[in-house]
Amino acid sequence: MRKPGFAFCLCLGPGILQPDSVRLDGHRLYRCLIGGMLYVFFVTSHKVPDVVKSHFLQRDGSWVIITEDVLRIDFLRDAIFRIGQAICERGG
């Protein structure tokens, strides 16, 4: 049975994208960009690597927020280019 409740986020600047779902190393991840924060939710029955767990909301209420150049995150870079292309095609 899959256990929801693991999440972390990256601060990337303003914006919103439709949520999506991907598989990574046997884990199901749901990703959603809201207000420039990329939220990643793990739904898995597998052990999550400790390096990933360190970025989850902690029991003491602390939460590591990572900042990253959006162009270094492939699916966000691709989304930005698609949005830019759509704007150009519409004459915006």
NULUMZA-746252 format. One record per atom (N, C-alpha, C): x, y, z; residue number from 0; atom name; residue in one letter. Coordinates in Angstrom, 3 decimals. Layout:
<rs>
((X Y Z) NUM 'CA' 'a')
...
</rs>
This chain:
<rs>
((0.842 -1.188 0.000) 0 'N' 'm')
((0.000 0.000 0.000) 0 'CA' 'm')
((0.883 1.246 0.000) 0 'C' 'm')
((0.527 2.215 -0.798) 1 'N' 'r')
((1.291 3.452 -0.886) 1 'CA' 'r')
((0.960 4.360 0.287) 1 'C' 'r')
((1.968 5.072 0.749) 2 'N' 'k')
((1.796 5.966 1.879) 2 'CA' 'k')
((2.045 7.402 1.438) 2 'C' 'k')
((1.019 8.253 1.408) 3 'N' 'p')
((1.228 9.652 1.057) 3 'CA' 'p')
((1.823 10.405 2.244) 3 'C' 'p')
((2.265 11.616 2.003) 4 'N' 'g')
((2.675 12.460 3.100) 4 'CA' 'g')
((4.109 12.924 3.070) 4 'C' 'g')
((4.881 12.541 2.095) 5 'N' 'f')
((6.246 13.015 1.982) 5 'CA' 'f')
((6.272 14.117 0.946) 5 'C' 'f')
((6.853 15.254 1.287) 6 'N' 'a')
((6.883 16.357 0.336) 6 'CA' 'a')
((8.085 17.251 0.586) 6 'C' 'a')
((8.543 17.900 -0.461) 7 'N' 'f')
((9.529 18.959 -0.317) 7 'CA' 'f')
((9.264 19.986 -1.395) 7 'C' 'f')
((9.933 21.132 -1.310) 8 'N' 'c')
((9.696 22.154 -2.324) 8 'CA' 'c')
((10.974 22.883 -2.682) 8 'C' 'c')
((10.961 23.502 -3.846) 9 'N' 'l')
((12.029 24.363 -4.336) 9 'CA' 'l')
((11.435 25.729 -4.611) 9 'C' 'l')
((12.167 26.787 -4.322) 10 'N' 'c')
((11.717 28.152 -4.610) 10 'CA' 'c')
((12.291 28.570 -5.959) 10 'C' 'c')
((11.424 28.847 -6.935) 11 'N' 'l')
((11.877 29.088 -8.301) 11 'CA' 'l')
((11.450 30.425 -8.896) 11 'C' 'l')
((10.690 31.229 -8.215) 12 'N' 'g')
((10.188 32.473 -8.773) 12 'CA' 'g')
((8.705 32.327 -9.083) 12 'C' 'g')
((8.039 33.407 -9.500) 13 'N' 'p')
((6.586 33.360 -9.682) 13 'CA' 'p')
((6.157 32.411 -10.791) 13 'C' 'p')
((4.965 31.883 -10.667) 14 'N' 'g')
((4.412 31.035 -11.720) 14 'CA' 'g')
((3.556 29.915 -11.170) 14 'C' 'g')
((2.840 29.269 -12.090) 15 'N' 'i')
((2.021 28.109 -11.735) 15 'CA' 'i')
((1.985 27.181 -12.948) 15 'C' 'i')
((2.079 25.900 -12.695) 16 'N' 'l')
((1.959 24.898 -13.753) 16 'CA' 'l')
((0.987 23.823 -13.309) 16 'C' 'l')
((0.363 23.180 -14.279) 17 'N' 'q')
((-0.533 22.076 -13.981) 17 'CA' 'q')
((0.256 20.953 -13.303) 17 'C' 'q')
((-0.290 20.364 -12.248) 18 'N' 'p')
((0.398 19.246 -11.583) 18 'CA' 'p')
((0.621 18.083 -12.546) 18 'C' 'p')
((1.693 17.350 -12.308) 19 'N' 'd')
((1.929 16.151 -13.101) 19 'CA' 'd')
((2.451 15.040 -12.196) 19 'C' 'd')
((2.609 13.881 -12.777) 20 'N' 's')
((3.035 12.700 -12.038) 20 'CA' 's')
((4.148 12.017 -12.822) 20 'C' 's')
((5.193 11.609 -12.113) 21 'N' 'v')
((6.300 10.890 -12.738) 21 'CA' 'v')
((6.746 9.761 -11.820) 21 'C' 'v')
((7.469 8.802 -12.391) 22 'N' 'r')
((8.082 7.736 -11.604) 22 'CA' 'r')
((9.580 7.994 -11.563) 22 'C' 'r')
((10.174 7.803 -10.384) 23 'N' 'l')
((11.602 7.988 -10.212) 23 'CA' 'l')
((12.120 6.930 -9.254) 23 'C' 'l')
((12.975 6.072 -9.732) 24 'N' 'd')
((13.578 5.008 -8.908) 24 'CA' 'd')
((12.536 4.209 -8.125) 24 'C' 'd')
((11.428 3.873 -8.779) 25 'N' 'g')
((10.395 3.061 -8.147) 25 'CA' 'g')
((9.406 3.836 -7.304) 25 'C' 'g')
((9.563 5.157 -7.227) 26 'N' 'h')
((8.659 6.008 -6.447) 26 'CA' 'h')
((7.740 6.769 -7.397) 26 'C' 'h')
((6.520 7.015 -6.968) 27 'N' 'r')
((5.606 7.884 -7.709) 27 'CA' 'r')
((5.739 9.276 -7.104) 27 'C' 'r')
((6.025 10.277 -7.952) 28 'N' 'l')
((6.139 11.657 -7.508) 28 'CA' 'l')
((5.073 12.488 -8.194) 28 'C' 'l')
((4.440 13.347 -7.426) 29 'N' 'y')
((3.507 14.326 -7.963) 29 'CA' 'y')
((4.164 15.688 -7.783) 29 'C' 'y')
((4.214 16.460 -8.877) 30 'N' 'r')
((4.891 17.754 -8.855) 30 'CA' 'r')
((3.900 18.849 -9.202) 30 'C' 'r')
((4.019 19.963 -8.490) 31 'N' 'c')
((3.114 21.078 -8.729) 31 'CA' 'c')
((3.850 22.389 -8.442) 31 'C' 'c')
((3.873 23.291 -9.399) 32 'N' 'l')
((4.489 24.603 -9.239) 32 'CA' 'l')
((3.387 25.604 -8.937) 32 'C' 'l')
((3.460 26.212 -7.764) 33 'N' 'i')
((2.472 27.220 -7.350) 33 'CA' 'i')
((3.234 28.404 -6.766) 33 'C' 'i')
((3.015 29.576 -7.332) 34 'N' 'g')
((3.646 30.777 -6.805) 34 'CA' 'g')
((5.160 30.686 -6.754) 34 'C' 'g')
((5.720 29.977 -7.716) 35 'N' 'g')
((7.164 29.852 -7.777) 35 'CA' 'g')
((7.744 28.784 -6.873) 35 'C' 'g')
((6.917 28.073 -6.129) 36 'N' 'm')
((7.390 26.991 -5.259) 36 'CA' 'm')
((7.030 25.662 -5.909) 36 'C' 'm')
((8.029 24.837 -6.147) 37 'N' 'l')
((7.806 23.512 -6.710) 37 'CA' 'l')
((7.615 22.530 -5.562) 37 'C' 'l')
((6.418 22.019 -5.437) 38 'N' 'y')
((6.105 21.033 -4.403) 38 'CA' 'y')
((6.196 19.651 -5.026) 38 'C' 'y')
((6.901 18.762 -4.368) 39 'N' 'v')
((7.061 17.395 -4.839) 39 'CA' 'v')
((6.553 16.466 -3.753) 39 'C' 'v')
((5.576 15.647 -4.094) 40 'N' 'f')
((4.972 14.717 -3.148) 40 'CA' 'f')
((5.352 13.296 -3.545) 40 'C' 'f')
((5.879 12.540 -2.610) 41 'N' 'f')
((6.224 11.139 -2.826) 41 'CA' 'f')
((5.063 10.286 -2.342) 41 'C' 'f')
((4.584 9.383 -3.182) 42 'N' 'v')
((3.569 8.410 -2.801) 42 'CA' 'v')
((4.182 7.053 -3.137) 42 'C' 'v')
((4.627 6.353 -2.113) 43 'N' 't')
((5.409 5.154 -2.353) 43 'CA' 't')
((5.319 4.184 -1.186) 43 'C' 't')
((5.542 2.935 -1.487) 44 'N' 's')
((5.660 1.924 -0.436) 44 'CA' 's')
((7.124 1.542 -0.242) 44 'C' 's')
((8.009 2.155 -1.041) 45 'N' 'h')
((9.438 1.880 -0.962) 45 'CA' 'h')
((10.112 2.816 0.037) 45 'C' 'h')
((11.276 2.446 0.499) 46 'N' 'k')
((12.058 3.294 1.392) 46 'CA' 'k')
((12.577 4.487 0.587) 46 'C' 'k')
((12.327 5.665 1.100) 47 'N' 'v')
((12.797 6.885 0.456) 47 'CA' 'v')
((14.242 7.125 0.902) 47 'C' 'v')
((15.151 7.418 -0.034) 48 'N' 'p')
((16.550 7.642 0.340) 48 'CA' 'p')
((16.697 8.777 1.363) 48 'C' 'p')
((17.638 8.609 2.293) 49 'N' 'd')
((17.852 9.614 3.337) 49 'CA' 'd')
((18.171 10.992 2.770) 49 'C' 'd')
((18.914 11.039 1.671) 50 'N' 'v')
((19.256 12.327 1.073) 50 'CA' 'v')
((17.994 13.080 0.641) 50 'C' 'v')
((16.966 12.349 0.243) 51 'N' 'v')
((15.691 12.970 -0.132) 51 'CA' 'v')
((14.909 13.336 1.124) 51 'C' 'v')
((14.897 12.453 2.121) 52 'N' 'k')
((14.161 12.705 3.366) 52 'CA' 'k')
((14.607 13.992 4.054) 52 'C' 'k')
((15.867 14.344 3.897) 53 'N' 's')
((16.375 15.550 4.557) 53 'CA' 's')
((15.687 16.812 4.036) 53 'C' 's')
((15.006 16.698 2.897) 54 'N' 'h')
((14.301 17.845 2.319) 54 'CA' 'h')
((12.805 17.841 2.637) 54 'C' 'h')
((12.328 16.855 3.381) 55 'N' 'f')
((10.919 16.784 3.770) 55 'CA' 'f')
((10.652 17.705 4.954) 55 'C' 'f')
((9.398 18.033 5.154) 56 'N' 'l')
((8.974 18.719 6.366) 56 'CA' 'l')
((9.357 17.831 7.549) 56 'C' 'l')
((10.060 18.396 8.527) 57 'N' 'q')
((10.563 17.627 9.658) 57 'CA' 'q')
((9.574 17.643 10.824) 57 'C' 'q')
((9.715 16.701 11.724) 58 'N' 'r')
((8.825 16.604 12.889) 58 'CA' 'r')
((8.866 17.860 13.756) 58 'C' 'r')
((10.024 18.547 13.794) 59 'N' 'd')
((10.140 19.757 14.610) 59 'CA' 'd')
((9.566 20.990 13.907) 59 'C' 'd')
((9.001 20.794 12.709) 60 'N' 'g')
((8.371 21.883 11.968) 60 'CA' 'g')
((9.304 22.582 10.993) 60 'C' 'g')
((10.569 22.239 10.997) 61 'N' 's')
((11.504 22.871 10.063) 61 'CA' 's')
((11.355 22.257 8.675) 61 'C' 's')
((11.760 23.037 7.687) 62 'N' 'w')
((11.626 22.587 6.307) 62 'CA' 'w')
((12.713 23.256 5.491) 62 'C' 'w')
((13.548 22.480 4.845) 63 'N' 'v')
((14.593 23.010 3.984) 63 'CA' 'v')
((13.959 23.414 2.658) 63 'C' 'v')
((14.193 24.637 2.256) 64 'N' 'i')
((13.697 25.103 0.965) 64 'CA' 'i')
((14.915 25.339 0.079) 64 'C' 'i')
((14.942 24.675 -1.039) 65 'N' 'i')
((16.062 24.717 -1.970) 65 'CA' 'i')
((15.788 25.787 -3.019) 65 'C' 'i')
((16.802 26.551 -3.374) 66 'N' 't')
((16.678 27.466 -4.518) 66 'CA' 't')
((17.521 26.898 -5.650) 66 'C' 't')
((16.976 26.980 -6.840) 67 'N' 'e')
((17.659 26.393 -8.000) 67 'CA' 'e')
((17.315 27.197 -9.243) 67 'C' 'e')
((18.234 27.297 -10.155) 68 'N' 'd')
((17.988 27.926 -11.448) 68 'CA' 'd')
((16.987 27.059 -12.208) 68 'C' 'd')
((15.885 27.650 -12.610) 69 'N' 'v')
((14.817 26.898 -13.254) 69 'CA' 'v')
((15.314 26.177 -14.507) 69 'C' 'v')
((16.324 26.707 -15.164) 70 'N' 'l')
((16.836 26.085 -16.381) 70 'CA' 'l')
((17.590 24.786 -16.096) 70 'C' 'l')
((17.914 24.525 -14.847) 71 'N' 'r')
((18.593 23.281 -14.477) 71 'CA' 'r')
((17.608 22.150 -14.164) 71 'C' 'r')
((16.316 22.450 -14.210) 72 'N' 'i')
((15.286 21.443 -13.947) 72 'CA' 'i')
((14.577 21.186 -15.272) 72 'C' 'i')
((14.892 20.050 -15.874) 73 'N' 'd')
((14.483 19.779 -17.260) 73 'CA' 'd')
((13.008 20.019 -17.535) 73 'C' 'd')
((12.105 19.447 -16.718) 74 'N' 'f')
((10.684 19.561 -17.051) 74 'CA' 'f')
((10.192 20.996 -16.910) 74 'C' 'f')
((10.782 21.791 -16.005) 75 'N' 'l')
((10.386 23.198 -15.885) 75 'CA' 'l')
((10.958 24.025 -17.040) 75 'C' 'l')
((12.197 23.745 -17.424) 76 'N' 'r')
((12.795 24.435 -18.569) 76 'CA' 'r')
((11.955 24.181 -19.821) 76 'C' 'r')
((11.570 22.922 -20.032) 77 'N' 'd')
((10.756 22.580 -21.197) 77 'CA' 'd')
((9.408 23.291 -21.155) 77 'C' 'd')
((8.809 23.364 -19.977) 78 'N' 'a')
((7.513 24.045 -19.833) 78 'CA' 'a')
((7.651 25.532 -20.153) 78 'C' 'a')
((8.719 26.151 -19.684) 79 'N' 'i')
((8.945 27.574 -19.955) 79 'CA' 'i')
((9.090 27.818 -21.451) 79 'C' 'i')
((9.837 26.968 -22.132) 80 'N' 'f')
((9.999 27.134 -23.580) 80 'CA' 'f')
((8.672 26.937 -24.309) 80 'C' 'f')
((7.864 25.957 -23.880) 81 'N' 'r')
((6.545 25.744 -24.512) 81 'CA' 'r')
((5.641 26.956 -24.296) 81 'C' 'r')
((5.664 27.516 -23.100) 82 'N' 'i')
((4.840 28.696 -22.808) 82 'CA' 'i')
((5.312 29.875 -23.660) 82 'C' 'i')
((6.635 30.065 -23.729) 83 'N' 'g')
((7.181 31.146 -24.554) 83 'CA' 'g')
((6.812 31.002 -26.016) 83 'C' 'g')
((6.890 29.781 -26.513) 84 'N' 'q')
((6.536 29.520 -27.904) 84 'CA' 'q')
((5.045 29.811 -28.141) 84 'C' 'q')
((4.179 29.411 -27.216) 85 'N' 'a')
((2.747 29.670 -27.357) 85 'CA' 'a')
((2.458 31.175 -27.353) 85 'C' 'a')
((3.158 31.909 -26.512) 86 'N' 'i')
((2.968 33.357 -26.465) 86 'CA' 'i')
((3.372 33.986 -27.790) 86 'C' 'i')
((4.510 33.551 -28.330) 87 'N' 'c')
((4.972 34.095 -29.629) 87 'CA' 'c')
((4.010 33.762 -30.750) 87 'C' 'c')
((3.483 32.519 -30.761) 88 'N' 'e')
((2.552 32.112 -31.807) 88 'CA' 'e')
((1.247 32.887 -31.747) 88 'C' 'e')
((0.870 33.314 -30.562) 89 'N' 'r')
((-0.373 34.094 -30.407) 89 'CA' 'r')
((-0.144 35.582 -30.611) 89 'C' 'r')
((1.089 35.959 -30.886) 90 'N' 'g')
((1.391 37.358 -31.144) 90 'CA' 'g')
((1.514 38.191 -29.871) 90 'C' 'g')
((1.739 37.513 -28.734) 91 'N' 'g')
((1.826 38.211 -27.438) 91 'CA' 'g')
((3.213 38.598 -27.165) 91 'C' 'g')
</rs>
